[in-house]
């Protein structure tokens, strides 16, 4: 069986083209959309991601600033800065970069981000809005999974989707987004008994556990679609997913690559959220 590659390049390009046009329209009216990234770590991978977001914003005509609070910042200092930015009318979007300093939990500080500016959907309020079907920004990675499936014509309504991973960043919000698409969702995790039996019964498998090579050919029924959200460091220092692609290819009907699948769509959606936040703040 030939396995279709669910690449995100074309979808990301289309999203970015629309975002660039909308950002230009905002700039013509006097103010480019503005994103502020708040960093409280000295993690090299985090630093690389922040720079990639800054480059993406620059290409699209979005103003992007970084506030570095340092790797020893307290929860109080982080909350205060997030609240300050949320109240600043010159700031359209706020994003808190992880990891956070030791002892600081994401939910205890992200609660200070106003939902209208929480473009990565990390605060408890944003997650609550998503769960209840009310307007708000979903986490961009979770949204990217759904948009990638739609782009490649993978049916979701009435289909069984197994999501491997239950984080607040991907697994749980993705389950809500899939339910909104009328899929039947099973959320799997580290204590799921006989994981291969559960995932191999699904039409679509989403790997979002953060464990390299967790999903193998034994976890996938013939012809199923597999979307890999994992970004793990491989033996050679490169990025690998949660799926053992070599054992899944030829069995799955479709598989998203890592890198080049969910990743570029995630960034594109995050930038679109920034423009939407700017438009909404100005009543457009």
C-alpha angles and dihedrals in degrees: 000000000000112000115218115226111233096209120180098206099097094041092049091049092052092048092048093050091055092044092051091052093049092046090052090052090053091049091052088056091057110274134057114221109271128214124186119200116204115205127187104169144067095223113143094214090051090049091052091050093049090052091049090052091049091052092048092050092048092052091052099045096254119140109233125187129179126216111197112199094176132246093278097053115138125234088248092055093048093048091048093052093047091050091048093052092045089056094046110101090203090064117077100178137022127197126184112210120217149252098065127204117283111282095020115114120207095228094053093057104028089062086078092065112097110240091232089060099035094105094169093049096231103136122096088242093054091048089049092051089052093049092052095044095246124141115280143109116287119210105281096229093054091047090049091060092056094043092048091052092049092047091056094044097249108158116233105170110096092001128121112243122189113203113197106205133042105210122141088237099057120348103051098038091043090056089055093049091049092050088053087056089054095250122146105239133204115187112206128193145166093296097047107126114234097358094190091057091054099044095042089060091059130095091213128028121197115194111206105143100109095237118122114237094000094136114062135170089276089064095055131069118221112279097013122138117242123198115193116207096168123118108185132156110256128214091267094047094260127121119270131176135232090263125083091226095190093061095040099048111093091027103056118067091221137008132185114228126234113247107023102035121075094359102074091042091053092055092045092052092047090055090047089053089055091056092045089051090052092048093047093049089057095045097250 
